[in-house]
Amino acid sequence: MKSLAFSILRLLGDGSFRSGEEMAHHLGISRASIWQALKSLDEAGVEIFRVPGRGYRLRDPIEWLDQQAIATALREKAGKFDLEILDQADSSNRILLNKAALGAPHRACVAVELQSAGRGRRGRQWVSRLGGGLAFSLLWRFDQGAGFLSGLSLAVGVALLRAFNEAKIEGGALKWPNDVQHQYRKLAGILIEMQGDVSGPCAVVIGVGLNLQLGDALLAQIDQPATDVYSMTGQNPSRNTLFAALLRHLDDVLEQFDQSGFPSLRDEWQAHHAYQDQPVFLLMPDGSRRDGIVRGVADDGALLLESSSGITRYISGEVSLRGLA
Ligand code: ATP
């Protein structure tokens, strides 16, 4: 979308009516340009009502991410993060990986209002719509090598649940290795990508996509059960407050992980495990499946699956878990 479209969206952001003439005057452009930009918004799936005599109004008001509001809600952690907010980008992880390669600092963060090619694991896509969720990435530099980082995506899940708990978004549960669910529907996804080698220092980009209000059109695009905060709570939380809570809890959990590793977070993870002691199957990279009962996770974050041949460990890399119940 063009930057003019975002200027119009910001004018309409609070959900009140504005006439084409008023917007044209405010932005110093012609009404024809406003009309063109409104058309491009329509094509991008942003729903705008037009009422003759009153003007245009956004169907769903947008609370834009705002540096000042986030800093306030970060409380004592304000100033710790180097945060960039982008109107649009293909993927916050891709942008931050590039910045990391150019030397971006520890705790650099990129949040994107409209993400057009959000990434999941193994080339899958994370879809979202403007104002309907949060999409951001955080850079964490570890002195230990990549070998130390098994269990990191699980630790991040713990941080997300702590933030939800603070925001009174209750009932979230963790699915190994990288999802937050509510009633077996996917609420948030985590994607960890890293630069560095197995033994030396490494830069880790932690991407988070969270659904606040998906809307029917987006829900229909997702090929597995999905949900959003609005369906869970009947409310739309402040995006800025929730984002700041996520950053604060990520900071605490990542500090803890850095010092004590996943073992110190394992019990908390298991207390919120969606599939603890339940029958599941694992999809293996070669397309085969392994059935069993999940007995939780090990100190390194490996999944423990019990079958007739005993308990087998699975590391997260290429394995996908699916519930059977
Ligand atoms: P795995 O168990 O291997 O992690 P996954 O299907 O959850 O499997 P991910 O790579 O974690 O895969 O996430 C990408 C998948 O998430 C997509 O293929 C799609 O099924 C689903 N998805 C995409 N966007 C959303 C969204 N906004 N909300 C919920 N689920 C989504």
Residues whose N, C-alpha, C, O or C-beta is under 5 A from the ligand:
A	BS01	ATP	G120 R121 R124 Q125 W126 V127 W176 K186 G189 I222 D223 Q224 A226 V319 S320 L321
